[in-house]
């Protein structure tokens, strides 16, 4: 099992999947910061004054880490950041589900219109698994920067 | 699995700076700290003024059934509703006194005010999703879901910009009514009222509702 998970091609695939998803998600949010701020506001989790700042920074973190992951530069650290983000998203979704909010997920910006729901929960969970794999085994050999550990 | 937290910090700081830098130059940039929109509650006098103006709307071309309802506002019924003094005054002047209530932003109205305006056949706009609207909505309200504003643009174009409109959504928890109200105001509607209590307050008060999808 460990051998499969640590397989260079498998690691490459995980990196590509996570990387592309985050780049795409980030770019969608960057294109409409106002809309994304509104989406965050709907979650009613952040204080109002922090919402815009969050809406501006988060997508860029997603895009930069996504890009670095794609090229396999400092993979473990990037995978760590992305997994942390995913866990935060997961918690936000769970809280919203418990509160019974039917709000836009905003996962891929405002355009997709997907609602918060179980589907998103599963999606998030699967991505976290990929993230954990990368944190554990690094980016593999097929990357720009070779991992030491 | 050694994770270098310094690297993480560098990545986070770098991307944050990138984000702020981009926002500074971006045409769609937003302020770093959002200004909380404080809804101003409409004074009753402001609404009474707009009652006086209602008869003017009867001049508008009746384009479709929905606007029909609004335009049907009969000067007589309006005068019954408004203060007797005003009616007398109007008769003296022989033309309705035209008071332009100047709103610098959409004004919030409470349940009583909303019901008053409802009785004047002022147009209510439901900002919720079509499914919610179809399930039930305020009687004679039209549906313009804020999230699909563009799809419903043809409906909006039929509403005269001088006529008062009232937006509402589910209740105090939702901000669709405020968002739609602001958007309409920016589009050029001069008298936009936001019924902040929305659907919840309306149904609690057992005021008239109806069911069914929007017929365009």
Interface residues (C-beta under 8 A of the other chain):
Chain A: X30 X31 X32 X33 X34 X37 X38 X41 X42 X48 X49 X51 X52 X53 X55 X56 X57 X58 X59 X60 X61 X63 X64 X65 X68 X74 X76 X77 X78 X80 X81 X104 X113 X135 X136 X149
Chain B: X1 X2 X3 X4 X5 X7 X8 X11 X12 X14 X15 X16 X18 X19 X20 X22 X23 X26 X28 X29 X30 X31 X32 X33 X34 X36 X147 X175 X179
